[in-house]
Amino acid sequence: MTVPNPAQGQAMQQAPAQQPYVPPLAPTQPTTPRPPLSKADAHRARLAGGIGGGIAWLGLGISQAAILLLALPFIVGAVIFGVGFALSDGGPSATGGVWPQLGDWLGSAGGIAVIAAIPLGVVVWLVGLWISARMLRRGGVHRPVGVTWAGFGIAAAANIVLGSLGSVTIGPMLGGFPFLGGPNLDLDPSDSDWGAQGWSGDPGDFDPSAIDPSLLERIADPGQLVALAGPWVALGSLASLVVPIILSIFAWWWMAHALRAPARPEADATT
């Protein structure tokens, strides 16, 4: 039988209980709220968004219009080339001349001008962003490059959303081209150029094989297509710039407010 030791029990009662270790908290500095964006900086930001952003959107509009004009002869030529197979009764396409005339047009002054307009629009876009950054830096706006690129990104995203909802930007460009009213182009099926002599106008009496392939190749003439569609594409491009420029004005102002300069130490000391 073991006898308890009274001295050991008394020592255990007198020993203090150990507290859990709590690491010390790092000292935190109070955050100083940033001052509001001044009216002068807000005006400069909106002005840079309207001028620099407008030039940037103009450059993208030039590239977009050039791409549309360049793709139009390829699309129409492919359709006419496919129709030629239906007219050839299983032989080579009766409208095989659309591709040689397309190649000739690409090497002409008009085709080269349309192709050169694509990189030219990209250069104008970069120049517009550079002008915006210069305007903001000269006006003393904080982080001018960041405001420019962030503002353009927000404006572009908003423009895409609006365009997907209501076809705001692309709709005017695809509004229709007056192919039927162009010079030296008569699409009256009763005309002898179609090869349908004596057609009464009844669709049941019309024979598609009687269509003159040379007329179809003339319809697919790239120079004529670009000449007819060019003014409408240009007007659509200009009309489509209104919405993104308005969005840029607000986006530049918003980013200038979000990226505004923090409070100055001397201002905090006086406060």
Secondary structure, 3 states (H helix, E strand, C coil): CCCCCHHHHHHHHHCCCCCCCCCCCCCCCCCCCCCCCCHHHHHHHHHHHHHHHHHHHHHHHHHHHHHHHHHHHHHHHHHHHHHHHHHCCCCCCCCCCHHHHHHHHHCCHHHHHHHHHHHHHHHHHHHHHHHHHHHHHHCCCCCHHHHHHHHHHHHHHHHHHHHHHHCCCCCCCCCCCCHHHCCCCCCCCCCHHHCCCCCCCCHHHCCHHHCCHHHHHHHCCHHHHHHHHHHHHHHHHHHCCHHHHHHHHHHHHHHHHHCCCCCCHHHHHHC
